[in-house]
Amino acid sequence: MTRPEIVITGYAETKVAFRSGRSAYDIAGEVLADLLDRYGLEKADIDGLSVTLALSEASNPFFAVYMADALGLTPTWLNAGGIGGCSASGGVARACSAIRDGMCRIAVVLSADAPSTAWRSDYGAYRSEFQDPVGVQGPPAAFGLLMNRYDHQYGLDPEALGKIAITQRSHSLQNPNALDKFRKPLTMDEYLSSRMIADPLRVLDCVMFCDGGNAFLVMSETEARARGFGTYVRPAAYAEVTNYAGDQSCPDMTESGFWRIAPEVYRQSGLRPSEIAMFQPYDDFTIAVLMQMEAFGFCGRGEGSAFVRDTDLSVRGSLPLNTGGGQISAGQPGLASGGLNLAEAVRQLFGEAGERQIDAPRNALVTGIGTIPYGRNWGTSAAMILEV
């Protein structure tokens, strides 16, 4: 996908908040101002912009154009990311291509959303009776169905899911940007006794909507050196797939697009699963984390529960998992959530994670998930490997 000369030279992230009362535009202004201030750039330096579509502004077909206006930017390359939680890493990949093709020199990949303040999304699609059927009441029920099917095929240990939630909660305690509600430890007893909302899915298997934003600077390595950037990371691999098994009327819903793209990102990067220094997966639900561990070869198919039980997933462990708490324990800022996991990976690779900094942060595997059609697996799967 990428070539070594395209790099991420900076990142910025807001603290997430519940019912902030702010708009996506307002949050985007804060995160862009922080990004420019931290890295000594002016608005005039930015000629590329990728914007993630927001749940809080979903009815606006010109959201990316209006975002450029709100921010006072005049890009020669503009991208509207419409693949949900894949849009941040996908935006970086598309910015890399735009820079290589000469469409811009310095791109900002920006995501901001405020769904806990305003919800304007409509999942209707062209067959709403299947995509968003009456009575399902959103993603938790769809993932409850997925968990039931996975349990039927392979067996699912609730304590393995509990360990994922507990580990990520312990990481969020060291993340000042995490949602205040989650700034307290979680025990296995608390997890197992938490309310069942879509059997076997518990409330602590889920994310909590909040408001927030993040942004990334992307440019050529030549540009970065000319501007005095001494620290940056390289996107060493990227792959995505949408509507996996879309030609099948009744596909195996436990097999996601990650099974297809995992070999590709390993091929591009030349890495093996055992060489991944940290795993920052999209984690809207704990089962999604476990299933991705299998798809990316950290364990065999159906062995996710045993792998989680037997593996140290802490920041000092053999496979550090969502070291900022992930969305499950930091909060899910709507469709800006894919940037939350990406920002943590970049922060770790920059060596700026403070108390939760892992040892030898040589690379990171970041993933994204986009859309949740009922009775199938997620709509888009994306993965990026970053290297120092």
N, C-alpha and C positions, 0 to 999 in steps of 0.2 A: 504494500500500500504506500507507505511513505519512504522517503530517502533520508539518509542521515542528516542532510543539511537543513531539514525543517525541525524546529524546536519549540517547546513551550517555555517562555522566559519569565512568566509571572502568573499569579493567580490572586484572586480576592474573594472573600466570602463574608456575608453578613451573619450575624447571630440570628437564628430562627426564632420566631415568636408565634404564639397562638392568638388569632384574632387581633392582629396588629392595627387594623383600621387603615392600612396603607394599600396603595395600588401597586401592581406590578411595575408600572412606570417609575413610581417613587422609589421602590426598592432597587430597580435597575440603576437609577441615578446615583444612589448611594454606593453601589458596588463598583460602578464605573469610576466615580470620583476617587474611591479608595485605590483602585487598580492604577490609575494614572499617577496619583500622588506617590504611591509606594515605589513605582518604577521610573519616575521622572519623565513621563511623557505628557504631551499636550493632545487635546482632541484632534488637532490638525494632523497629528502623526498617524491617526487611525484611518485607514482607507478600506478596511474590510470588516464586516459585521455579520455574525451568525446569531440569530435570536431563536430561543426555544419558545414555541407557542405555549400560552399559559391557560390553565383551566379557568383562572379568574377573568380572562379576556378572550375566551374561546370563540365568542360570536363575531370577532373582528377579523375578517379575511386579510386585512392589510396591517396586521399587528406589527410585523417586522419593519414595515415602512414607517408607521407611526412611532415605533420605538426609536428609530434613527432620528426622527424629528424631535421627539421628547429629549433625547440625549444631546442634540445639537451636533450630530455627526453627518458627514457627507460621504458615504462609502461608495467606492467604485465596484465593490462586490458585496452582495447582500444575500443571505441565506435564511430561510424560515424553517426551523427544525420541527418537523411534524411527526417524529417517531418517539414521542413521549420520553421515557427515561433513558432512551438511547441518544437523545438529541445533543447532549453535551459532548460526549465522546465522538458522536457522528459529526458534530459541528467542527470539532478539531480536525477530524479526517478530511472534511470538505475544505476547511481553511488551508490545510496543507496542499491540497490539489490546486486551489485558487492561487496560492502564492507561487507554486511551481509553474503555473500557466501564465503568470504575469498579470493576473487580474487585480491583485493588491499586493502590498508589501508587508503591512502589519495588520493583523486581524484580531478582533476581540470576539471571543465566543462567549455569549452572555445568556444566562438563564435567570429569570425572576418570575415569581408567582405568589399569589396570595389567596389560595383557595379556602382558607379558614375564615377569611374576611368576606370574600365574594365568590360565589360559585356560579359560573355561567356556561358550564360544559353541557353538551348534548351528545351522547354516544350513539345516536340513532342509526347511523350508517344507512345502507340501502336495504337492509333487512333487519329492522330493529327487533323483530320478534325473536331473532336468534342472537344478535349481537348484545342486546340489552333487554332481555325479556322481563315482563312484568312479574314482580314478586321476588326476583333474585336479590334485589337491594344491594347491588354493587360488587366490587372485587372480593370481599371476604367470602361470600357464598360461592363464587366461582373457584376460589382457591380451596375452599372446603371440599368441593367436589374433586378437585385435583388431588388433594391429600387422601381422600377416600380411595381413589383409584390407585394411587401409588401404594398405599397400605395394602390394598387387595393384591397387588402384583408382587410386592417385594417385602412388605412388613415395614412398619414405621414406629420407632421408639419415641414416645413423647418426651422422655428425658434428654434425648439427643437434641430435639428442637429447643427444649428448655436451656440446654447448655449454650446453644447459639445466642439465645436472648440474654442469658446471664453474662456471657463473655462480652457481648457488645455493650451491655449496660455498664459493665466495669470500665470499658474504654470511654464511654461517654462522660464518666465522672471526671475525666481529665481533659475534657473538651469544653472550653468556655463558650463556644458557639452553639452547644447543644441546647435543646429545649429545656427550660428550667424544671418542668414537670418530671423529667427523667434524670435529674441530677441526684439520684439516690440509689443505693445498691438494690439488687434484685436477688432473691433466693429461689431455690428450686421449689420449695413449698409454696411460695407466692405464685410462681409460674403455674404449677400444677393445679392450684386452687383458683386461678383466674377464670373469669366468666367464659363459658363456652358460647360462641356466637354463630358458628357454622360447623357443627360437629364433623371432624375432630379439631377444628381450628378454634383456638382460644384468643381472647382479646390481646394477650401478650405475645401472640404470634404475628401481630399486625403492626403496621405503622400508624402514626397519628398525623393527620394533616396539620400543616402550619404554614407560615409565610416566610419567605427568604429568597436569597439570590446568590449567585456566584458568577465569576468571569475568569477568562484565561487569555493571555497574550500569546499569539502564535506568529512566528516570523522565521526567516531563514537564519541559519547559523552565522552566515556572513553579516547579515543585518545586526544580529545580536552582538557579535564581537565589535562591530563598528560603533555600537551604542554603549559599549562598556559593560554588557551583561556578563558576569562571571559565572553565574549559576543558571542552568537550564536543563531540561530533560527532553529526550527524544522519543517520539512515538515510533517504536520499533516495529509494531504490527497493528493492523486493524482489519476486522472483518465484521460483516453484518449480514443478516438474512431476514426477509420479511415474508410472512404467510407460509411458514415452513409446512410442508405436506399439504399445501393448499388445494392440491388437485385430488385429495382424498376426502370422501364424504364422512368417514368415521375413523380418523387417524388415532394413533396411540397418544393420548393427551399427556402422558408422562414423558414423551420424547420431544424435547424442544429444539429450536434451531441451534442451540449451543453445541449439540452433538455434531452438527455439520461444520460450524465455524471454528471450533476448538483446534482441530488439526491444522487449520489454515494459519491461525495466529502463532501456533508453535512453529510451523514451517517458516513463516516470514521472519520470526525472531531468532530461530535456531535454538530455542530453549526447550527443555523438557519440564513436565510438571514438577519434578523434584528440584528444579532450579528456580522456581518462582519464590521470590523473597517475601511477598505479602499478597494477600487476596482481598480486593476491595470490590466485592460483587454487589450488584443491585439487589436490594433486600427489602422489597415491599412486604414479604412474608417469609417466615423462617424456612418453610419448605422450599422456597425458591433458592435459598442459599445451599441447602443440602443437595438439591438436585443439580445445581451448578457444579458442586464439588465432584460429583460423578461425571458430568459431561466433560469437565476439563481434566479428567484423568488423575485426580488426587486419590481416587479409589475406584473400584469397579461398579458397574451398574447394579443398583439395589443394595450397595454396601455403605450408603451414606450414613446411616445411623451408627453403625459400628465405627466408621472412620471418625465421626465427630466425638463419640465417646472416648476413643483411644488417642486423640490428637490434642496437643496443647495449642489452642487457637489464640492465646493471649499475645500481647506485644512482645513478650520474651519467648514465645513458643516457636515451634518448627514451622507453623503456617499462620502468621498473624492475620486475624480476620477483622475487617472493617474497624480499623484502629481508632477511628473517631467516634465509634458507636453505631455507624451506619444510620440508615433511615429509621430502623426499628427503635434505636435508642438515642438518636439525636433529633429525630423528627423528619417528616417528609414534606418539604416545601413544594408541593404540587409537582408540576412537570419540570421544575428546576432541580428535582431530586437527583437526577442522574449526575448533575454537576457536584453534588455533595460528596459522593464517593470518589469522583475524579479529583476534586480539590484536596481531599485527604491523601490521595496517592501522591499528588504533586508536592504537597506539604512534607510528607515523609521523605520523598526523594531529595527535596531541598534541605533536609535536616532541620526542619523548623517545627517539629511536633512536640517539643518540650518534654513533659514527663512521659508521654506515650510514644516517644521516638523509638523506633526499632533499631536494632544493631544492623550494620551493613546493609543499608537500604539501596541495593543495586538495581532493583527492578520492581515493578508492580503490575499485577493483572487486574484490570478494571472492566466491569461489565455493565450493560444496560438492558433493560426490558421495556418494551413499549406495547401498550394496549393489552387488554385481557378479554378476549372473546369467550363467551360462555360455552362450556363443553369442549373447548380445545385448549391447546397450550397458548402462551403469550404470542402476540402478533409479530413483534420484531425482537431479535436477539442480536446484541452487538458486544464486541470485546476489543479491548485495546491493551497492548503491553507497552509500558513506559520503561525507559532505561536512562540511567545517568551517564 
